[in-house]
Amino acid sequence: MASAEGCRLVRKICDESFNLFKWLHESDIDIYNESQYRTEQAEQLKQKLDSIKTLFRNLRLVYEDCNRNGKIDDQEIKDLLFSDSQVNSAQIDSGKDGLEKEYQQLHEQLKEKNHQLKIIIDQLREIVWQINAFSI
């Protein structure tokens, strides 16, 4: 069943790409520093990109195999899509709940920090006013 293999490869490509972007986001890449750490990071990046490249090659082979053997049955594709979308919608909903909680927490922290800054600014204004009053 080539279409199931293709679907598995696409998922793996998405997972690998997600992990790559997560790694890039978390790593501190300094392009101006010629250190051993930077060369190790470049090597890790090359390995991750090569693995994604290999997955794309395999996906291309599956695609060509499907075209060689004839068209894929539309019902088979619909079954794969609907089963995946049901699973993904549950994952997306749980992810949204977590994101909404995190958003609310960050929003509350932002309000608190803004309030603290307002108090500090008011205190600084008071100090500046007192300095100006004494210097007259």
PLY file of the C-alpha trace (Angstrom):
ply
format ascii 1.0
element vertex 136
property float x
property float y
property float z
element edge 135
property int vertex1
property int vertex2
end_header
0.00 0.00 0.00
2.09 2.84 -1.37
-0.30 5.58 -0.30
0.03 4.58 3.37
3.82 4.61 2.99
3.61 8.05 1.38
1.44 9.29 4.21
3.93 7.94 6.76
6.80 9.65 4.94
4.97 12.98 4.83
4.33 12.76 8.59
7.99 11.94 9.18
9.07 14.90 7.01
6.77 17.19 8.99
8.09 15.85 12.30
11.72 16.19 11.23
11.10 19.71 9.92
9.36 20.68 13.16
12.27 19.31 15.18
14.72 21.20 12.95
12.95 24.51 13.46
12.64 23.83 17.18
16.37 23.08 17.37
17.17 26.25 15.41
14.97 28.30 17.71
16.51 26.84 20.87
20.14 26.87 19.75
22.24 29.98 19.99
23.89 30.16 16.60
26.60 32.78 16.39
27.57 33.30 12.76
30.51 35.53 13.61
32.23 33.15 16.00
34.60 30.57 14.50
34.65 28.20 17.45
34.49 24.44 17.81
30.93 24.82 19.14
29.86 26.58 15.94
31.35 23.87 13.75
29.53 21.21 15.80
26.28 23.12 15.32
26.91 23.37 11.59
27.53 19.63 11.45
24.31 18.92 13.37
22.40 21.21 11.02
23.87 19.44 8.00
22.86 16.04 9.41
19.29 17.20 10.08
18.96 18.66 6.59
20.41 15.51 5.01
17.86 13.34 6.84
15.02 15.53 5.55
16.51 15.41 2.06
16.59 11.60 2.23
12.96 11.49 3.31
11.99 13.67 0.35
13.88 11.31 -2.00
11.98 8.36 -0.54
8.69 10.22 -0.94
9.56 10.92 -4.57
10.18 7.19 -5.11
6.80 6.33 -3.58
5.14 8.96 -5.77
6.76 7.56 -8.91
5.80 4.03 -7.87
2.18 5.09 -7.47
2.18 6.72 -10.91
3.81 3.65 -12.49
1.29 1.25 -10.97
-1.69 3.38 -11.88
-3.77 5.92 -10.08
-4.45 5.68 -6.38
-8.02 4.90 -5.43
-9.80 8.09 -4.33
-11.60 6.29 -1.51
-8.28 5.11 -0.10
-7.01 8.71 -0.02
-10.21 9.96 1.62
-9.92 7.27 4.31
-6.35 8.35 5.07
-7.26 12.03 5.14
-10.30 11.69 7.35
-8.66 9.39 9.84
-5.70 11.78 10.12
-7.85 14.89 10.41
-9.88 13.40 13.26
-6.74 12.61 15.21
-5.14 15.94 14.37
-8.25 17.93 15.32
-8.19 16.40 18.80
-4.49 17.23 19.11
-5.09 20.75 17.82
-7.92 21.33 20.31
-5.77 20.21 23.24
-2.94 22.37 21.91
-5.26 25.38 21.68
-6.30 24.96 25.30
-2.67 24.96 26.39
-1.91 27.98 24.23
-4.91 29.88 25.58
-3.79 29.18 29.17
-0.26 30.29 28.35
-1.63 33.41 26.64
-3.74 34.27 29.70
-0.75 33.77 32.01
1.47 35.93 29.86
-1.25 38.57 29.59
-1.59 38.70 33.39
2.19 38.92 33.80
2.27 41.74 31.27
-0.44 43.64 33.15
1.47 43.19 36.40
4.75 44.37 34.87
3.01 47.38 33.29
1.53 48.29 36.66
4.96 48.02 38.29
6.47 50.20 35.57
3.74 52.79 36.04
4.51 52.96 39.77
8.25 53.35 39.07
7.63 56.07 36.47
5.36 57.95 38.89
8.03 57.72 41.59
10.68 59.02 39.19
8.42 61.92 38.21
7.96 62.74 41.88
11.72 62.69 42.45
12.34 64.90 39.41
9.64 67.31 40.58
11.23 67.50 44.04
14.69 68.09 42.55
13.29 70.87 40.36
11.48 72.39 43.36
14.67 72.49 45.47
16.80 73.95 42.68
14.57 77.00 42.21
0 1
1 2
2 3
3 4
4 5
5 6
6 7
7 8
8 9
9 10
10 11
11 12
12 13
13 14
14 15
15 16
16 17
17 18
18 19
19 20
20 21
21 22
22 23
23 24
24 25
25 26
26 27
27 28
28 29
29 30
30 31
31 32
32 33
33 34
34 35
35 36
36 37
37 38
38 39
39 40
40 41
41 42
42 43
43 44
44 45
45 46
46 47
47 48
48 49
49 50
50 51
51 52
52 53
53 54
54 55
55 56
56 57
57 58
58 59
59 60
60 61
61 62
62 63
63 64
64 65
65 66
66 67
67 68
68 69
69 70
70 71
71 72
72 73
73 74
74 75
75 76
76 77
77 78
78 79
79 80
80 81
81 82
82 83
83 84
84 85
85 86
86 87
87 88
88 89
89 90
90 91
91 92
92 93
93 94
94 95
95 96
96 97
97 98
98 99
99 100
100 101
101 102
102 103
103 104
104 105
105 106
106 107
107 108
108 109
109 110
110 111
111 112
112 113
113 114
114 115
115 116
116 117
117 118
118 119
119 120
120 121
121 122
122 123
123 124
124 125
125 126
126 127
127 128
128 129
129 130
130 131
131 132
132 133
133 134
134 135
